[in-house]
């Protein structure tokens, strides 16, 4: 998702025939710690291996992080996507790896898209069925028009989108660098309510409950408007695809994939073969040592010349005892202030995709993808293969809506959501079709996550810049070099796997140069061009 804060073409850097760079011959085989086995950690480990280094992966639970796909009890071929489940085509760096390991895609059934033949909007007790947005009452068209108008008038949408599509860095930076100081202190809701286009509270209410792209956005209303613009400018909320077999296939296949060409290692080497006894256990402490970075686990400790740290940064404040001298004081402040969204999902397996059955009275499908202001908020329907069971995401919620069920086990959540859905679909017996125990997650209660993803509040641009630019360590004292942060919360696009992948590549560039290596002049990396396209640095005085 190119730009706007740091418009570097990571996809082109990866695809260049001259490669990402090389380390000195004496450094080949050097162990580098990679903390976290999510997609950021595995991309970093994979590319470090290709450079001829020896990544050592530490993981507290299972490979995949928030790319977590699970099967229902007794049905091993089914998939419930507890974390990442839809990916925009604009995530071109992510799809470099999706294509590399041979994962297929299919359109994701978002509301009012071609992949969703029937959408039901249930707001304030008023239920409407639609195939396209034009099928909804005029007030919804008014809300859509107001959103388009406020983006154009307050955020140069057409010009920004065009510059991103053309990768016109000069225009993009000029536009965005003007907007950042104007909008850094502005919340999403404040941006809407200050516009004449959204003078009506009813319009703002409907927009929050139904929204644009994937559904309602009112749980994002407290967040910085800059966060929202990064999503809409880069088409991150458009034309989503799902990964066949589940999103967790990507990190799992990267773990076992043997690159065609790499330095130092023999053909057939993979991350799995470098970890013959499996990945290392959870990290309990990080500190400085004479050799570089000391990593401690329940099994012991080891020293590394460099380390890439990919868990959500808030874990450095609790789960991982992290020595204070590893990071500059202003980066620690950014770690402390990072704000996370909560998020919950509830899945059920049904005997077949019954939602396509026709209601004899109306001629419409008995159910559709559902947007509602009731407790479930979003209901997604997945047909599966012909003759196979259907999968229902019965509830997809954020923040306050997520907390409403956080204390409930999966079975009780199911009862709650079915009760609310009976009011939307009074003649449909969803519960009678469920054939396996439900599956649920609340990311803010997951001990090694404690939140779904980063979402900056107004005024937090400066903190995000410190986290993102930490891979540029040339101005740091030697005692603070060698540890590199990565992950979607370090990126400008929290909640998107693309941000996890691109910050992992920043960290790879950092490790490469920290160990005395260099990128080819014909294929400069993110650090080589940093000064020309760096995120604007707002004053702190």
Secondary structure, 3 states (H helix, E strand, C coil): CCCCCCCCCHHHHHHCCCCCCECCHHHCCCEEEEECCEHHHHHHHHHHHHCCCEEEEECCCCCECCCCEEEECCEEEEEEECCCCCECCCCHHHHHHHHHCCCCEEECCCCCCCCCCCEEEEECCEEEEECCHHHCCHHHHHHHHHHHHHHHHHHCHHHHHHHHHHCCHHHHHHHHHHHHHHHCCCEHHHHHHCCHHHCCHHHHHHHHHHCECCECCHHHCCEEHHHHHHHHHCCCCCCCEEECCCCHHHHHHHHHCCCCCCCCCCCCCCHHHHCCCCCECCEEEEEEECCEEEEEECCEEEEECCEEECCCHHHHHCCCEECHHHCCHHHHHHHHHCCEECEEEEEEEECCCHHHCECCCCCCECCCEEEECCCCCEEEEECCCCCCCEEEEEEEEEHHHHHCCCCCCHHHHHHHHHHHHHHHCCCCCCHHHECCCCEEEEHHHCCCCCCCEECCECCCHHHHHHHHHHHCCCCCCHHHCCEEECCCCCCCCCCCHHHHHHHHHHHHHHHHHHCCCECCCCCCCCCCCHHHHCCCCCCCC
